[in-house]
Amino acid sequence: MRGEKISMLTSYDFTTARILDEAGVDVILVGDSAANVFAGYETTLPITLDNMIYHAAAVARAAKRALVLVDLPFGEYQGSTEKAYEAAVRMMKESGAHALKLEGGIEIIDNIKKIVKAGIPVCGHLGLTPQSIYKFGDFGVRAKEEAEAEKLKSDALALQEAGCFAIVLEKIPAKLAEEVSNMLHIPTIGIGAGSGCDGQVLVVNDMLGMTKDFKPKFLRQYANLYETISAAATQYVSDVKSKDYPNENEQY
C-alpha cells in the first residue's frame, strides 16, 4: 500500500481514452453519462446496453494500462438476478472491459453477489445515483439527513460484504464520505464528496471545459476546450470561405 489517491476520469471514445491512458489516469470510467454529454439526453436513463457496449469497446481498445470500468445502464440489473447476470456477462464478453459499476445498495445486493460470484469485478455507487433521479427529484446533495446517511453507511458495508472492490460516492457531505471511507477496507472514489475519499472521478467533458453551462461547486475545470474548439472551428470556416485553405502546400 503506497497510500496514493486513485485518479479516475470518464471516456466514451477511442481517441480520448488513449490520451487519458497515456496521461497516467488509473481508471477510465465508461459512464452512462454518455447519455448526457455524448447523446444530449437530460438524464442517463435512455442509454441502452448496446450503446454502452459500443462505447466500452472503443475505450477498451485504447487502454493499455488503465483499468476500464463500465456502467451497466438503467433497467439491466435492478430487476431479476438472472437478467442482471446476463447483462453483466454480455458486457464483459462483448466490450473487453475489466469491471462493472452498478448504482444502489441493499436493494440490488443479491444481483451483485451473483455477478461477483461469476468472477466479474463490481464497483458500487452510492449517494446521488443518477439512474434514480426521478425518485430524488433533483441533482442535489444526498444523505444530508441522519436517516439517509445511516442507510448509506449500511449500504456501503453491504456492498463491501457482497464483494465490491470499490464504491463511488457521489455528491454527499464531505464529512460523511470520509467517515464511510474510514470504515471500509475497500477504496472509495468521490465526485462531489470531498477530499476524504481514496480517489476522485470527474466527467472528462466537464473537466476539460467542453460543457459550457455546467459548473457545479465540486467541478474544477482544467481547460476551456469549448472556447478553444469554437475558435478553431470559426477560423476554419473563415479560411475556407476566403479560399486561404487549402494553400499550395496543403494539396497534392
Kinemage of the C-alpha trace (Angstrom):
@kinemage 1
@onewidth
@group {chain A} dominant
@subgroup {mainchain}
@vectorlist {calphas} color= white
{ca met a 1} P 0.000 0.000 0.000
{ca arg a 2} L 1.590 3.251 -1.159
{ca gly a 3} L -1.184 5.477 0.094
{ca glu a 4} L -1.680 7.060 -3.322
{ca lys a 5} L -5.030 8.528 -4.301
{ca ile a 6} L -6.804 6.912 -7.253
{ca ser a 7} L -7.417 9.053 -10.350
{ca met a 8} L -10.468 8.300 -12.479
{ca leu a 9} L -11.932 10.099 -15.495
{ca thr a 10} L -14.726 9.164 -17.873
{ca ser a 11} L -14.279 8.474 -21.570
{ca tyr a 12} L -16.623 7.289 -24.299
{ca asp a 13} L -14.359 7.018 -27.363
{ca phe a 14} L -11.036 5.585 -28.524
{ca thr a 15} L -9.183 8.870 -29.105
{ca thr a 16} L -9.937 10.398 -25.712
{ca ala a 17} L -9.317 7.122 -23.896
{ca arg a 18} L -5.868 6.785 -25.484
{ca ile a 19} L -4.948 10.279 -24.316
{ca leu a 20} L -6.138 9.593 -20.765
{ca asp a 21} L -4.377 6.228 -20.685
{ca glu a 22} L -1.074 7.733 -21.799
{ca ala a 23} L -1.506 10.596 -19.303
{ca gly a 24} L -1.472 8.095 -16.435
{ca val a 25} L -5.122 8.058 -15.385
{ca asp a 26} L -5.590 4.996 -13.149
{ca val a 27} L -9.190 4.152 -14.068
{ca ile a 28} L -11.167 5.095 -17.167
{ca leu a 29} L -14.892 5.024 -16.464
{ca val a 30} L -17.163 4.442 -19.430
{ca gly a 31} L -20.017 6.187 -17.706
{ca asp a 32} L -23.677 6.140 -18.605
{ca ser a 33} L -23.118 9.907 -18.514
{ca ala a 34} L -22.540 9.289 -22.225
{ca ala a 35} L -26.302 9.707 -22.393
{ca asn a 36} L -25.836 13.336 -21.334
{ca val a 37} L -22.548 14.561 -22.800
{ca phe a 38} L -22.410 12.331 -25.887
{ca ala a 39} L -26.066 11.890 -26.853
{ca gly a 40} L -27.683 15.014 -25.370
{ca tyr a 41} L -30.302 13.400 -23.124
{ca glu a 42} L -31.347 15.148 -19.913
{ca thr a 43} L -30.830 12.009 -17.816
{ca thr a 44} L -28.834 8.785 -18.038
{ca leu a 45} L -31.954 6.621 -18.303
{ca pro a 46} L -32.317 6.361 -22.119
{ca ile a 47} L -28.909 4.809 -22.843
{ca thr a 48} L -29.087 1.107 -23.705
{ca leu a 49} L -26.890 -1.903 -23.073
{ca asp a 50} L -25.967 -1.970 -26.768
{ca asn a 51} L -24.971 1.707 -26.569
{ca met a 52} L -22.780 1.072 -23.525
{ca ile a 53} L -21.110 -1.943 -25.117
{ca tyr a 54} L -20.268 0.190 -28.175
{ca his a 55} L -18.654 2.934 -26.065
{ca ala a 56} L -16.899 0.486 -23.743
{ca ala a 57} L -15.381 -1.487 -26.611
{ca ala a 58} L -13.959 1.701 -28.133
{ca val a 59} L -12.371 2.677 -24.817
{ca ala a 60} L -11.072 -0.827 -24.108
{ca arg a 61} L -9.266 -0.895 -27.457
{ca ala a 62} L -7.380 2.263 -26.442
{ca ala a 63} L -6.475 1.436 -22.839
{ca lys a 64} L -3.114 -0.289 -22.497
{ca arg a 65} L -2.577 0.245 -18.764
{ca ala a 66} L -5.664 1.828 -17.145
{ca leu a 67} L -8.494 -0.204 -15.622
{ca val a 68} L -11.598 0.120 -17.799
{ca leu a 69} L -14.723 0.362 -15.633
{ca val a 70} L -18.173 0.414 -17.268
{ca asp a 71} L -21.629 1.385 -16.019
{ca leu a 72} L -24.400 -1.115 -16.514
{ca pro a 73} L -27.305 1.018 -17.757
{ca phe a 74} L -30.675 1.551 -16.122
{ca gly a 75} L -33.051 -1.375 -16.341
{ca glu a 76} L -30.433 -4.067 -16.842
{ca tyr a 77} L -29.749 -5.020 -13.219
{ca gln a 78} L -32.420 -3.576 -10.911
{ca gly a 79} L -34.838 -6.427 -11.568
{ca ser a 80} L -34.215 -10.157 -11.699
{ca thr a 81} L -30.882 -11.608 -10.666
{ca glu a 82} L -30.716 -13.641 -13.850
{ca lys a 83} L -31.232 -10.618 -16.101
{ca ala a 84} L -28.544 -8.691 -14.210
{ca tyr a 85} L -26.144 -11.612 -14.576
{ca glu a 86} L -26.842 -11.943 -18.304
{ca ala a 87} L -26.302 -8.206 -18.887
{ca ala a 88} L -23.042 -8.299 -16.930
{ca val a 89} L -21.736 -11.321 -18.839
{ca arg a 90} L -22.665 -9.789 -22.178
{ca met a 91} L -20.908 -6.534 -21.308
{ca met a 92} L -17.723 -8.313 -20.302
{ca lys a 93} L -17.700 -10.641 -23.322
{ca glu a 94} L -18.508 -8.040 -25.974
{ca ser a 95} L -16.736 -4.904 -24.713
{ca gly a 96} L -13.409 -6.088 -23.353
{ca ala a 97} L -13.912 -4.022 -20.202
{ca his a 98} L -12.301 -5.046 -16.921
{ca ala a 99} L -15.037 -4.279 -14.373
{ca leu a 100} L -18.609 -3.027 -13.968
{ca lys a 101} L -20.232 -0.283 -11.892
{ca leu a 102} L -23.771 -0.617 -10.523
{ca glu a 103} L -25.814 2.015 -8.669
{ca gly a 104} L -27.609 1.158 -5.449
{ca gly a 105} L -27.261 -0.644 -2.139
{ca ile a 106} L -29.133 -3.376 -0.341
{ca glu a 107} L -31.898 -3.348 -2.954
{ca ile a 108} L -29.612 -4.932 -5.572
{ca ile a 109} L -27.260 -6.844 -3.271
{ca asp a 110} L -28.308 -10.325 -4.461
{ca asn a 111} L -27.699 -9.305 -8.063
{ca ile a 112} L -24.234 -8.012 -7.198
{ca lys a 113} L -23.389 -11.239 -5.377
{ca lys a 114} L -24.399 -13.269 -8.434
{ca ile a 115} L -22.241 -11.143 -10.741
{ca val a 116} L -19.237 -11.205 -8.396
{ca lys a 117} L -19.595 -14.978 -7.942
{ca ala a 118} L -19.235 -15.308 -11.719
{ca gly a 119} L -15.792 -13.711 -11.444
{ca ile a 120} L -16.790 -10.229 -12.633
{ca pro a 121} L -15.349 -7.330 -10.581
{ca val a 122} L -18.039 -4.887 -9.417
{ca cys a 123} L -17.744 -1.295 -8.179
{ca gly a 124} L -20.673 0.088 -6.181
{ca his a 125} L -22.158 3.582 -6.416
{ca leu a 126} L -23.959 5.367 -3.567
{ca gly a 127} L -25.194 8.864 -2.742
{ca leu a 128} L -26.573 10.688 -5.755
{ca thr a 129} L -27.346 7.850 -8.145
{ca pro a 130} L -28.359 9.452 -11.459
{ca gln a 131} L -30.325 6.429 -12.648
{ca ser a 132} L -32.733 7.102 -9.748
{ca ile a 133} L -33.048 10.814 -10.441
{ca tyr a 134} L -36.840 10.747 -10.703
{ca lys a 135} L -37.036 9.254 -7.217
{ca phe a 136} L -34.842 12.040 -5.829
{ca gly a 137} L -36.448 14.805 -7.881
{ca asp a 138} L -33.235 16.760 -8.442
{ca phe a 139} L -29.438 16.521 -8.575
{ca gly a 140} L -28.898 17.990 -5.109
{ca val a 141} L -26.628 16.756 -2.329
{ca arg a 142} L -27.751 13.424 -0.860
{ca ala a 143} L -27.586 11.979 2.670
{ca lys a 144} L -27.701 15.305 4.499
{ca glu a 145} L -30.298 13.925 6.884
{ca glu a 146} L -29.311 11.357 9.509
{ca ala a 147} L -31.644 8.598 8.305
{ca glu a 148} L -30.336 8.696 4.755
{ca ala a 149} L -26.745 8.951 5.984
{ca glu a 150} L -27.199 5.854 8.149
{ca lys a 151} L -28.699 3.936 5.232
{ca leu a 152} L -25.784 4.951 3.041
{ca lys a 153} L -23.332 3.589 5.620
{ca ser a 154} L -25.281 0.344 5.867
{ca asp a 155} L -25.391 0.075 2.085
{ca ala a 156} L -21.637 0.657 1.861
{ca leu a 157} L -20.941 -2.176 4.299
{ca ala a 158} L -23.355 -4.430 2.422
{ca leu a 159} L -21.632 -3.693 -0.891
{ca gln a 160} L -18.264 -4.460 0.652
{ca glu a 161} L -19.596 -7.708 2.104
{ca ala a 162} L -21.075 -8.641 -1.276
{ca gly a 163} L -17.617 -8.453 -2.836
{ca cys a 164} L -17.432 -4.990 -4.420
{ca phe a 165} L -13.831 -3.889 -4.935
{ca ala a 166} L -14.613 -0.153 -4.623
{ca ile a 167} L -17.507 2.279 -4.173
{ca val a 168} L -18.178 5.606 -5.898
{ca leu a 169} L -19.639 8.192 -3.512
{ca glu a 170} L -21.424 10.965 -5.381
{ca lys a 171} L -22.484 14.347 -4.063
{ca ile a 172} L -22.682 13.658 -0.330
{ca pro a 173} L -21.328 15.717 2.599
{ca ala a 174} L -17.529 15.518 2.818
{ca lys a 175} L -17.649 14.517 6.490
{ca leu a 176} L -19.907 11.555 5.731
{ca ala a 177} L -17.760 10.481 2.785
{ca glu a 178} L -14.658 10.499 4.980
{ca glu a 179} L -16.465 8.502 7.666
{ca val a 180} L -17.563 5.896 5.128
{ca ser a 181} L -14.061 5.738 3.644
{ca asn a 182} L -12.523 5.140 7.065
{ca met a 183} L -14.904 2.323 7.965
{ca leu a 184} L -14.334 0.345 4.752
{ca his a 185} L -11.318 -1.688 3.701
{ca ile a 186} L -12.125 -1.169 0.003
{ca pro a 187} L -11.398 2.202 -1.667
{ca thr a 188} L -13.942 4.949 -2.200
{ca ile a 189} L -13.962 7.227 -5.242
{ca gly a 190} L -15.552 10.609 -4.739
{ca ile a 191} L -17.323 13.016 -7.039
{ca gly a 192} L -18.592 15.997 -5.107
{ca ala a 193} L -17.813 14.087 -1.911
{ca gly a 194} L -14.776 15.925 -0.599
{ca ser a 195} L -11.108 15.065 -0.150
{ca gly a 196} L -11.541 12.235 2.346
{ca cys a 197} L -12.198 9.619 -0.333
{ca asp a 198} L -9.476 7.314 -1.610
{ca gly a 199} L -9.761 8.703 -5.132
{ca gln a 200} L -11.624 11.154 -7.326
{ca val a 201} L -13.591 10.969 -10.570
{ca leu a 202} L -14.875 13.634 -12.948
{ca val a 203} L -16.668 13.566 -16.277
{ca val a 204} L -13.923 14.312 -18.784
{ca asn a 205} L -16.077 16.716 -20.844
{ca asp a 206} L -16.731 18.763 -17.687
{ca met a 207} L -13.100 18.692 -16.534
{ca leu a 208} L -11.904 19.859 -19.944
{ca gly a 209} L -14.421 22.708 -20.074
{ca met a 210} L -16.394 21.380 -23.024
{ca thr a 211} L -19.757 21.557 -21.249
{ca lys a 212} L -20.172 25.311 -21.271
{ca asp a 213} L -23.003 25.846 -18.792
{ca phe a 214} L -22.314 23.062 -16.261
{ca lys a 215} L -20.365 24.406 -13.297
{ca pro a 216} L -21.254 22.691 -10.010
{ca lys a 217} L -19.286 23.541 -6.874
{ca phe a 218} L -17.192 20.357 -6.977
{ca leu a 219} L -16.037 20.776 -10.590
{ca arg a 220} L -12.543 22.058 -11.315
{ca gln a 221} L -12.042 22.878 -14.996
{ca tyr a 222} L -8.509 22.122 -16.145
{ca ala a 223} L -9.021 23.572 -19.625
{ca asn a 224} L -11.529 25.598 -21.616
{ca leu a 225} L -11.940 23.469 -24.706
{ca tyr a 226} L -15.319 24.965 -25.506
{ca glu a 227} L -13.664 28.264 -26.430
{ca thr a 228} L -10.602 26.584 -27.957
{ca ile a 229} L -12.651 24.365 -30.274
{ca ser a 230} L -15.079 27.165 -31.095
{ca ala a 231} L -12.220 29.489 -32.061
{ca ala a 232} L -10.585 26.802 -34.204
{ca ala a 233} L -13.850 25.995 -35.998
{ca thr a 234} L -14.540 29.698 -36.583
{ca gln a 235} L -11.067 30.163 -38.073
{ca tyr a 236} L -11.521 27.103 -40.290
{ca val a 237} L -14.801 28.460 -41.660
{ca ser a 238} L -13.119 31.788 -42.363
{ca asp a 239} L -10.155 30.159 -44.121
{ca val a 240} L -12.422 28.041 -46.329
{ca lys a 241} L -14.640 30.999 -47.234
{ca ser a 242} L -11.637 33.197 -48.069
{ca lys a 243} L -10.001 30.386 -50.110
{ca asp a 244} L -6.987 30.509 -47.802
{ca tyr a 245} L -7.426 26.803 -47.090
{ca pro a 246} L -6.084 24.685 -48.636
{ca asn a 247} L -2.994 26.504 -49.861
{ca glu a 248} L -0.399 25.138 -52.297
{ca asn a 249} L 1.454 23.255 -49.556
{ca glu a 250} L -1.750 21.508 -48.438
{ca gln a 251} L -2.663 19.808 -51.682
{ca tyr a 252} L -1.241 17.027 -53.858
